């Protein structure tokens, strides 16, 4: 066991505050990952426009038949190890045990070499069997499965390398590698799909599938550069580290591997829960819609509205909280290792406040403008009801993402996984009953999805209170709700008046979004829901926001 004096802890806090080049705050990391996430999604959306034009519906179908096999193999091969590496590395770095941090990385990479190679070969050799036993209905998808097999190996290394760098609270490598990976993936998909189209759809789909391999390899090359840069920074700041830090425990390789599995398996199980729940929806929702009186075709269409249109909008709205969740795991792990209870509490409170701050206006926009957004983006105004109810999931999913990350950072990854199982059970029951009610229909399934996120988030918050005593700030939550209600009214009025005066759906919809968000921020400032110290936590944007608000007299200048 090890002991850290109060003086050591204070010195560590001071050094963490001073060395911005060595590590990033979790909110700065959130900002970096969010920007990268937006860029990656924009590139990906443009990519699908071009690839769909090249391959057509049939070719895209062949690609989509192979991709779930690859996704499952990739998920199982990683088994949540990147999160475990991030947690353990952050703990070692917090204790200045640089030797231990690097040793964890070497051992975990060896582990990933074995699992990545195994599942890559398994995917390759099972391709024939999957076709023969008709798990994949179209034999032309065989080539796409085969070319995706080696990608499993490289993606496993890629994810684990990101986990190690995130343990150092360096989010820039993840962001840059994600963008480079997506760029090379897209270029390869479009180029090879076009070149191989004369050979047939199966070759063209396989060429598009090779984009994943090209992206993984180039992304890994980018991370190699950042690993070299990190090693140079370590040597500059700590010298050549050849032995464990004094007072720290030297764990055996077996013990480290055991800890990695203890932390990673619950995360992996939680990841696998997502496709399981999706498959349960596939089995239950269309069937219960038929019970409600819809035809098979209508049920299929409504199911598409929910899963193919509403759910992606919810996930896009929670991009910031998803990035925050990735950043906060190592930040809380570090604070916990240093036994800094106040810091753990403040980071938890900040992450929940920011989650509510960004998710409530997103909820209002999607809820109030559900039908116009569905018409503009999907050319499917019929998706409006499903999108409107699904908007409730935005606030709940944001809380679920953040609370799950907090529990993982606190060293309790099993709890969110168990909570997801309980919430999934509630979703199945609600799906079965609500979806079959004629006047609810697909909105019943949307309510069930919102309940799924809400139950999981609520139980997570109960355990967070148990471990660190944190309770959601009800006063702050009330102010956020008030601002959101005012925003909802302003957004609706702007949209209706704009449509009446100009008749432009595009201007009315996007104008209502920007106007509503402006009203939301103004109300939050007016009622004290957005304080200066909150803005200071938001990197880059916060600094400029404070300067502007001081200039117009909202905040007092330091001179006063």
C-alpha positions as CSV (number, residue, x, y, z in Angstrom):
1,X,0.0,0.0,0.0
2,X,1.1,3.6,-0.4
3,X,0.8,6.8,1.7
4,X,0.5,10.4,0.5
5,X,1.0,13.3,2.8
6,X,-1.1,16.4,2.7
7,X,1.9,18.4,1.5
8,X,2.4,16.0,-1.4
9,X,-1.3,16.4,-2.4
10,X,-1.1,20.2,-2.3
11,X,2.1,20.2,-4.4
12,X,0.4,17.8,-6.8
13,X,-2.7,20.1,-7.1
14,X,-0.4,23.1,-7.8
15,X,1.6,21.3,-10.4
16,X,-1.6,20.1,-12.1
17,X,-2.9,23.6,-12.3
18,X,0.4,24.9,-13.8
19,X,1.1,22.3,-16.4
20,X,-1.5,22.9,-19.0
21,X,0.8,21.5,-21.6
22,X,1.0,18.1,-19.9
23,X,-2.7,17.5,-19.4
24,X,-6.1,19.1,-20.1
25,X,-9.0,19.8,-17.8
26,X,-11.9,17.6,-18.4
27,X,-14.0,20.5,-19.7
28,X,-11.2,21.5,-22.1
29,X,-11.0,17.9,-23.2
30,X,-14.8,17.9,-23.6
31,X,-14.6,20.9,-25.9
32,X,-11.9,19.4,-28.0
33,X,-13.7,16.1,-28.4
34,X,-17.0,17.8,-29.2
35,X,-15.4,19.8,-32.0
36,X,-13.9,16.6,-33.3
37,X,-17.2,14.8,-33.0
38,X,-19.0,17.5,-35.1
39,X,-16.3,17.4,-37.8
40,X,-16.3,13.6,-38.0
41,X,-20.2,13.6,-38.2
42,X,-20.2,16.2,-41.0
43,X,-17.6,14.3,-43.0
44,X,-19.5,11.1,-42.4
45,X,-22.8,12.6,-43.5
46,X,-21.2,13.9,-46.7
47,X,-19.6,10.5,-47.3
48,X,-22.9,8.6,-47.2
49,X,-24.3,11.0,-49.8
50,X,-21.5,10.1,-52.3
51,X,-21.3,6.4,-51.4
52,X,-25.0,5.9,-51.6
53,X,-25.0,7.4,-55.1
54,X,-22.2,5.1,-56.1
55,X,-23.5,1.8,-54.6
56,X,-27.2,2.4,-54.6
57,X,-29.6,0.8,-52.1
58,X,-28.5,-2.7,-53.0
59,X,-24.8,-2.0,-52.6
60,X,-25.4,-0.2,-49.3
61,X,-27.4,-3.2,-48.2
62,X,-24.5,-5.5,-48.8
63,X,-22.2,-3.2,-46.8
64,X,-24.7,-3.0,-43.9
65,X,-25.0,-6.8,-43.8
66,X,-21.2,-7.1,-43.1
67,X,-20.9,-4.1,-40.7
68,X,-22.8,-5.6,-37.7
69,X,-20.5,-8.6,-37.7
70,X,-17.5,-6.3,-37.7
71,X,-19.0,-4.1,-35.0
72,X,-19.7,-7.0,-32.7
73,X,-16.2,-8.5,-33.2
74,X,-14.6,-5.1,-32.5
75,X,-16.7,-4.5,-29.4
76,X,-15.9,-7.9,-27.9
77,X,-12.2,-7.8,-28.8
78,X,-11.8,-4.4,-27.0
79,X,-14.0,-5.6,-24.1
80,X,-14.0,-2.1,-22.5
81,X,-10.2,-2.2,-22.1
82,X,-9.6,1.4,-23.3
83,X,-11.8,2.7,-20.4
84,X,-9.9,0.5,-18.0
85,X,-6.5,1.7,-19.3
86,X,-7.7,5.3,-19.0
87,X,-8.7,4.8,-15.3
88,X,-5.6,3.0,-14.2
89,X,-3.2,5.3,-16.1
90,X,-4.9,8.4,-14.6
91,X,-4.4,6.8,-11.1
92,X,-0.7,6.1,-11.7
93,X,0.0,9.5,-13.2
94,X,-1.8,11.2,-10.2
95,X,0.6,9.4,-7.9
96,X,3.6,10.3,-10.1
97,X,4.2,6.6,-10.7
98,X,5.2,7.2,-14.3
99,X,6.9,3.8,-14.5
100,X,3.7,2.2,-13.4
101,X,1.6,4.1,-16.0
102,X,3.9,3.0,-18.8
103,X,4.0,-0.5,-17.5
104,X,0.2,-0.7,-17.6
105,X,0.3,0.5,-21.2
106,X,2.8,-2.2,-22.2
107,X,0.9,-5.0,-20.5
108,X,-2.5,-3.8,-21.9
109,X,-1.0,-3.6,-25.5
110,X,0.2,-7.2,-25.2
111,X,-3.3,-8.2,-24.1
112,X,-4.8,-6.3,-27.0
113,X,-2.4,-8.0,-29.4
114,X,-3.8,-11.4,-28.4
115,X,-7.5,-10.4,-28.4
116,X,-7.3,-8.3,-31.5
117,X,-5.5,-11.0,-33.5
118,X,-7.9,-13.7,-32.2
119,X,-11.1,-11.9,-33.1
120,X,-9.7,-10.7,-36.4
121,X,-8.9,-14.3,-37.5
122,X,-12.2,-15.5,-36.1
123,X,-14.1,-13.0,-38.2
124,X,-12.2,-14.1,-41.3
125,X,-12.7,-17.9,-40.9
126,X,-16.3,-17.6,-39.8
127,X,-17.3,-15.6,-42.9
128,X,-18.1,-18.8,-44.9
129,X,-20.1,-20.3,-42.0
130,X,-22.2,-17.1,-41.6
131,X,-23.1,-17.3,-45.3
132,X,-23.7,-21.1,-45.2
133,X,-26.0,-20.9,-42.2
134,X,-27.7,-17.8,-43.6
135,X,-27.0,-15.5,-40.7
136,X,-26.0,-13.3,-43.6
137,X,-28.8,-13.8,-46.2
138,X,-26.9,-12.5,-49.3
139,X,-23.7,-14.5,-50.2
140,X,-22.4,-11.4,-52.0
141,X,-21.7,-9.8,-48.6
142,X,-18.9,-12.4,-48.0
143,X,-16.1,-10.2,-49.4
144,X,-17.1,-7.3,-47.3
145,X,-16.9,-9.4,-44.1
146,X,-13.5,-10.8,-45.1
147,X,-12.0,-7.4,-45.8
148,X,-13.3,-6.0,-42.5
149,X,-11.6,-8.8,-40.6
150,X,-8.1,-7.3,-40.3
151,X,-9.7,-4.0,-39.3
152,X,-10.7,-5.5,-36.0
153,X,-7.0,-6.0,-35.1
154,X,-6.0,-2.4,-35.9
155,X,-9.1,-0.8,-34.3
156,X,-8.4,-2.7,-31.1
157,X,-4.9,-1.1,-30.9
158,X,-6.3,2.3,-31.9
159,X,-8.9,2.4,-29.1
160,X,-6.5,1.2,-26.4
161,X,-3.9,3.8,-27.5
162,X,-6.5,6.5,-27.1
163,X,-7.4,5.2,-23.7
164,X,-3.8,5.5,-22.5
165,X,-3.4,9.1,-23.8
166,X,-6.8,10.0,-22.2
167,X,-5.4,8.6,-18.9
168,X,-2.9,11.4,-19.2
169,X,-5.9,13.7,-19.8
170,X,-4.6,14.4,-23.3
171,X,-7.7,14.5,-25.5
172,X,-6.2,16.3,-28.5
173,X,-4.6,13.0,-29.8
174,X,-8.0,11.3,-29.7
175,X,-9.6,14.3,-31.5
176,X,-6.9,14.5,-34.2
177,X,-6.8,10.8,-34.8
178,X,-10.6,10.6,-35.1
179,X,-10.6,13.3,-37.8
180,X,-7.7,11.8,-39.7
181,X,-9.3,8.3,-39.4
182,X,-12.6,9.6,-40.8
183,X,-10.9,11.5,-43.7
184,X,-8.9,8.5,-44.9
185,X,-11.9,6.2,-44.4
186,X,-14.1,8.4,-46.5
187,X,-11.6,8.9,-49.3
188,X,-10.9,5.2,-49.5
189,X,-14.6,4.3,-49.4
190,X,-15.5,6.6,-52.3
191,X,-12.3,5.8,-54.4
192,X,-12.5,2.0,-54.1
193,X,-16.2,1.8,-54.4
194,X,-16.0,3.8,-57.7
195,X,-13.0,1.9,-59.1
196,X,-14.4,-1.6,-58.2
197,X,-18.0,-0.9,-59.4
198,X,-17.3,-2.3,-62.9
199,X,-16.3,-5.6,-61.2
200,X,-19.7,-5.9,-59.6
201,X,-21.6,-4.7,-56.5
202,X,-19.9,-7.3,-54.2
203,X,-16.5,-5.9,-55.1
204,X,-17.7,-2.3,-54.8
205,X,-19.2,-3.0,-51.4
206,X,-16.0,-4.7,-50.3
207,X,-14.0,-1.7,-51.5
208,X,-16.2,0.6,-49.4
209,X,-15.6,-1.7,-46.4
210,X,-11.8,-1.3,-46.9
211,X,-12.3,2.3,-45.9
212,X,-12.5,1.2,-42.2
213,X,-9.1,-0.4,-42.5
214,X,-7.5,2.6,-44.1
215,X,-8.9,4.9,-41.5
216,X,-7.8,2.6,-38.6
217,X,-4.2,2.4,-39.9
218,X,-3.8,6.1,-40.5
219,X,-5.4,6.9,-37.2
220,X,-3.0,4.6,-35.5
221,X,-0.1,6.3,-37.2
222,X,-1.2,9.7,-35.9
223,X,-1.3,8.2,-32.3
224,X,2.2,6.9,-32.7
225,X,3.3,10.5,-33.2
226,X,1.5,11.6,-30.0
227,X,3.0,8.7,-28.1
228,X,6.5,9.8,-29.1
229,X,5.6,13.4,-28.1
230,X,4.3,12.2,-24.7
231,X,7.5,10.2,-24.1
232,X,9.5,13.3,-24.8
233,X,7.4,15.4,-22.4
234,X,7.8,12.7,-19.7
235,X,11.6,12.6,-20.1
236,X,11.7,16.4,-19.9
237,X,9.5,16.6,-16.8
238,X,10.4,13.4,-15.0
239,X,13.7,12.3,-16.5
240,X,14.3,8.7,-17.6
241,X,11.9,6.7,-15.4
242,X,13.3,3.2,-14.9
243,X,11.8,2.3,-11.5
244,X,8.4,2.6,-9.7
245,X,7.8,5.8,-7.7
246,X,8.8,5.5,-4.0
247,X,5.9,4.5,-1.8
248,X,3.8,3.0,-4.6
249,X,2.9,-0.7,-4.9
250,X,4.7,-2.6,-7.6
251,X,1.9,-4.8,-9.0
252,X,2.6,-8.1,-10.9
253,X,1.5,-8.4,-14.6
254,X,-1.1,-10.9,-13.6
255,X,-2.6,-8.5,-11.0
256,X,-2.7,-5.7,-13.5
257,X,-4.4,-7.9,-16.1
258,X,-6.9,-8.9,-13.5
259,X,-7.7,-5.3,-12.6
260,X,-8.0,-4.4,-16.3
261,X,-10.6,-7.2,-16.7
262,X,-12.4,-6.2,-13.5
263,X,-12.8,-2.6,-14.9
264,X,-13.4,-3.5,-18.5
265,X,-15.8,-6.4,-18.5
266,X,-18.7,-4.3,-17.0
267,X,-18.0,-1.6,-19.6
268,X,-18.0,-4.2,-22.4
269,X,-21.2,-5.7,-21.1
270,X,-22.8,-2.3,-21.1
271,X,-21.7,-1.7,-24.7
272,X,-23.1,-5.0,-25.8
273,X,-26.4,-4.0,-24.1
274,X,-27.0,-1.4,-26.8
275,X,-27.3,-3.8,-29.8
276,X,-29.2,-6.2,-27.5
277,X,-31.8,-3.5,-26.7
278,X,-32.0,-2.6,-30.4
279,X,-32.7,-6.2,-31.3
280,X,-35.4,-6.3,-28.6
281,X,-37.0,-3.2,-30.1
282,X,-36.9,-4.9,-33.5
283,X,-38.8,-7.9,-32.2
284,X,-41.3,-6.0,-30.0
285,X,-42.2,-2.6,-31.5
286,X,-43.4,-3.6,-35.0
287,X,-45.4,-6.5,-33.6
288,X,-47.1,-4.3,-31.0
289,X,-47.8,-1.6,-33.6
290,X,-49.7,-4.3,-35.6
291,X,-51.7,-5.1,-32.4
292,X,-52.5,-1.3,-32.2
293,X,-54.1,-1.7,-35.7
294,X,-51.4,-0.7,-38.1
295,X,-50.6,-2.8,-41.2
296,X,-47.2,-4.4,-41.6
297,X,-46.0,-1.7,-44.0
298,X,-47.2,1.1,-41.7
299,X,-45.6,-0.5,-38.7
300,X,-42.3,-0.8,-40.6
301,X,-42.5,2.8,-41.6
302,X,-43.2,4.0,-38.0
303,X,-40.4,1.9,-36.7
304,X,-38.1,3.6,-39.2
305,X,-39.3,7.0,-38.0
306,X,-38.2,6.1,-34.5
307,X,-34.9,4.2,-35.0
308,X,-33.7,5.8,-38.2
309,X,-34.7,9.4,-37.6
310,X,-35.6,10.2,-34.0
311,X,-32.9,8.3,-32.3
312,X,-30.0,9.8,-34.4
313,X,-31.3,13.3,-33.6
314,X,-31.2,12.4,-29.9
315,X,-27.7,11.1,-30.2
316,X,-26.5,14.1,-32.1
317,X,-28.0,16.4,-29.5
318,X,-26.0,14.6,-26.8
319,X,-22.7,14.9,-28.6
320,X,-21.3,17.4,-26.0
321,X,-22.3,15.1,-23.0
322,X,-20.9,12.1,-24.8
323,X,-17.5,14.0,-25.2
324,X,-17.7,15.1,-21.5
325,X,-18.3,11.5,-20.4
326,X,-15.1,10.5,-22.2
327,X,-13.1,13.3,-20.6
328,X,-14.4,13.0,-17.0
329,X,-13.4,9.4,-16.4
330,X,-9.7,10.0,-16.1
331,X,-10.2,13.4,-14.4
332,X,-12.2,11.8,-11.6
333,X,-9.9,8.7,-11.4
334,X,-7.0,11.1,-10.9
335,X,-8.8,13.0,-8.1
336,X,-9.9,9.8,-6.5
337,X,-6.3,8.4,-6.5
338,X,-5.1,11.6,-4.8
339,X,-8.0,11.3,-2.3
340,X,-9.2,14.8,-3.3
341,X,-12.8,14.4,-2.3
342,X,-13.7,18.1,-2.8
343,X,-12.3,18.0,-6.3
344,X,-14.3,14.8,-7.1
345,X,-17.4,16.5,-5.9
346,X,-16.8,19.7,-7.8
347,X,-16.1,17.9,-11.0
348,X,-19.2,15.8,-10.6
349,X,-21.4,18.9,-9.9
350,X,-19.9,20.8,-12.8
351,X,-20.5,17.9,-15.3
352,X,-24.2,17.5,-14.2
353,X,-24.8,21.3,-14.4
354,X,-23.3,21.5,-17.9
355,X,-25.2,18.5,-19.0
356,X,-28.5,20.1,-18.0
357,X,-27.3,23.5,-19.4
358,X,-26.7,22.1,-22.9
359,X,-29.4,19.4,-23.0
360,X,-32.4,21.4,-22.0
361,X,-32.2,23.9,-24.9
362,X,-31.5,20.9,-27.3
363,X,-34.7,19.2,-25.9
364,X,-36.7,22.4,-26.5
365,X,-35.6,22.8,-30.1
366,X,-36.3,19.2,-31.0
367,X,-39.6,19.0,-29.1
368,X,-41.1,22.3,-30.3
369,X,-39.8,22.0,-33.9
370,X,-40.1,18.2,-34.3
371,X,-42.2,18.2,-37.5
372,X,-40.4,21.1,-39.3
373,X,-37.0,19.4,-38.4
374,X,-38.2,16.0,-39.7
375,X,-39.5,17.6,-42.9
376,X,-36.3,19.6,-43.5
377,X,-33.7,16.9,-42.6
378,X,-35.5,13.7,-43.6
379,X,-38.3,15.0,-45.9
380,X,-40.6,12.9,-43.6
381,X,-43.0,15.2,-41.7
382,X,-44.7,12.0,-40.5
383,X,-41.8,11.4,-38.2
384,X,-42.7,14.5,-36.2
385,X,-44.6,12.7,-33.3
386,X,-41.9,10.1,-32.8
387,X,-39.2,12.9,-32.9
388,X,-41.2,15.1,-30.5
389,X,-41.5,12.5,-27.8
390,X,-38.0,11.2,-28.3
391,X,-36.8,14.7,-27.5
392,X,-37.5,14.0,-23.8
393,X,-34.7,11.4,-24.1
394,X,-32.1,14.1,-24.7
395,X,-32.0,15.4,-21.2
396,X,-32.2,11.9,-19.7
397,X,-29.5,10.5,-22.0
398,X,-27.2,13.4,-21.2
399,X,-27.6,12.6,-17.5
400,X,-27.1,8.9,-18.1
401,X,-23.9,9.4,-20.1
402,X,-22.4,11.8,-17.5
403,X,-23.4,9.8,-14.5
404,X,-22.1,6.5,-16.0
405,X,-18.7,8.2,-16.6
406,X,-18.7,9.5,-13.0
407,X,-19.3,6.0,-11.6
408,X,-16.6,4.6,-13.9
409,X,-14.1,7.2,-12.7
410,X,-15.0,6.4,-9.1
411,X,-14.0,2.8,-9.8
412,X,-17.5,1.3,-10.0
413,X,-18.1,0.3,-13.7
414,X,-20.3,-2.6,-12.8
415,X,-23.1,-0.4,-11.3
416,X,-24.0,1.4,-14.6
417,X,-24.0,-2.0,-16.4
418,X,-26.5,-3.5,-13.9
419,X,-28.5,-0.3,-14.0
420,X,-28.8,-0.6,-17.8
421,X,-30.1,-4.1,-17.5
422,X,-32.7,-3.0,-15.0
423,X,-33.7,0.0,-17.3
424,X,-33.8,-2.3,-20.3
425,X,-36.3,-4.5,-18.5
426,X,-38.5,-1.5,-17.8
427,X,-38.2,-0.5,-21.5
428,X,-39.3,-3.9,-22.7
429,X,-42.4,-3.8,-20.4
430,X,-43.3,-0.3,-21.5
431,X,-42.7,-1.1,-25.1
432,X,-45.1,-4.1,-24.9
433,X,-47.9,-2.1,-23.3
434,X,-47.6,1.5,-24.5
435,X,-46.9,0.7,-28.2
436,X,-50.1,-1.4,-28.6
437,X,-52.3,1.5,-27.4
438,X,-53.8,2.9,-30.7
439,X,-53.7,6.6,-29.8
440,X,-50.0,6.3,-28.7
441,X,-48.5,3.9,-31.2
442,X,-44.9,4.7,-32.0
443,X,-45.1,7.5,-29.4
444,X,-45.5,4.8,-26.8
445,X,-42.2,3.3,-28.0
446,X,-40.6,6.7,-27.8
447,X,-41.8,7.1,-24.2
448,X,-40.4,3.7,-23.4
449,X,-37.0,4.7,-24.8
450,X,-37.1,7.9,-22.6
451,X,-38.0,5.8,-19.6
452,X,-35.1,3.5,-20.3
453,X,-32.6,6.4,-20.1
454,X,-34.4,8.0,-17.2
455,X,-34.4,4.9,-15.0
456,X,-30.7,4.2,-15.7
457,X,-29.7,7.8,-15.0
458,X,-31.8,8.0,-11.8
459,X,-30.3,4.8,-10.3
460,X,-26.8,6.1,-11.3
461,X,-27.4,9.3,-9.4
462,X,-28.6,7.4,-6.3
463,X,-25.3,5.5,-6.2
464,X,-23.3,8.7,-6.8
465,X,-25.0,10.2,-3.8
466,X,-24.1,7.0,-1.8
467,X,-20.4,7.2,-2.7
468,X,-19.7,11.0,-2.6
469,X,-22.8,12.6,-1.2
470,X,-23.6,14.5,-4.3
471,X,-27.3,15.6,-4.9
472,X,-28.5,17.4,-7.9
473,X,-28.7,21.2,-7.2
474,X,-32.5,21.6,-7.3
475,X,-32.3,25.4,-7.3
476,X,-30.1,25.4,-10.4
477,X,-32.3,22.7,-12.0
478,X,-35.4,24.9,-11.4
479,X,-33.8,27.9,-13.0
480,X,-32.8,25.8,-16.0
481,X,-36.3,24.5,-16.4
482,X,-37.8,28.1,-16.2
483,X,-35.4,29.3,-18.9
484,X,-36.3,26.3,-21.0
485,X,-40.0,27.0,-20.7
486,X,-39.5,30.6,-21.7
487,X,-37.3,29.5,-24.6
488,X,-40.1,27.0,-25.7
489,X,-42.6,29.9,-26.0
490,X,-40.2,32.2,-27.8
491,X,-39.2,29.4,-30.2
492,X,-42.8,28.6,-31.1
493,X,-43.8,32.2,-31.5
494,X,-40.8,33.0,-33.8
495,X,-41.5,29.9,-36.0
496,X,-45.2,30.7,-36.4
497,X,-44.7,34.4,-37.1
498,X,-41.9,33.7,-39.5
499,X,-43.9,31.2,-41.4
500,X,-46.8,33.6,-41.6
501,X,-44.7,36.5,-42.8
502,X,-42.1,34.8,-45.0
503,X,-43.4,31.3,-45.7
504,X,-39.8,30.0,-45.6
505,X,-39.6,26.8,-43.6
506,X,-35.8,26.8,-43.6
507,X,-35.5,30.4,-42.3
508,X,-38.4,29.8,-39.8
509,X,-36.9,26.6,-38.4
510,X,-33.2,27.7,-38.1
511,X,-34.2,31.2,-37.1
512,X,-36.4,29.8,-34.3
513,X,-33.5,27.6,-33.1
514,X,-31.0,30.6,-32.9
515,X,-33.6,33.0,-31.5
516,X,-34.7,30.4,-28.9
517,X,-31.2,29.7,-27.8
518,X,-30.5,33.4,-27.4
519,X,-33.6,33.8,-25.2
520,X,-32.5,30.8,-23.1
521,X,-29.1,32.2,-22.4
522,X,-30.6,35.7,-21.6
523,X,-33.1,34.3,-19.2
524,X,-30.4,32.1,-17.5
525,X,-28.3,35.2,-17.0
526,X,-31.3,37.3,-15.8
527,X,-32.4,34.8,-13.1
528,X,-28.8,33.8,-12.1
529,X,-28.8,30.4,-13.6
530,X,-25.5,31.0,-15.4
531,X,-22.8,32.3,-13.1
532,X,-19.4,33.7,-14.1
533,X,-17.6,30.8,-12.4
534,X,-19.6,28.4,-14.5
535,X,-18.6,30.2,-17.7
536,X,-14.9,30.1,-16.6
537,X,-15.1,26.3,-16.7
538,X,-15.9,26.3,-20.4
539,X,-12.7,26.6,-22.4
540,X,-12.2,29.2,-25.0
541,X,-15.9,30.1,-25.4
542,X,-16.2,30.9,-21.7
543,X,-13.4,33.3,-21.7
544,X,-14.7,35.3,-24.6
545,X,-18.2,35.1,-23.2
546,X,-17.1,36.6,-19.9
547,X,-15.3,39.5,-21.6
548,X,-18.4,40.3,-23.6
549,X,-20.8,40.1,-20.6
550,X,-18.4,42.3,-18.6
551,X,-18.4,44.8,-21.4
552,X,-22.2,45.1,-21.5
553,X,-22.4,45.2,-17.7
554,X,-23.9,41.8,-17.0
555,X,-20.8,40.8,-14.9
556,X,-18.7,43.2,-12.9
557,X,-15.2,43.8,-14.1
558,X,-12.3,42.8,-11.9
559,X,-11.3,46.4,-11.5
560,X,-14.6,47.1,-9.7
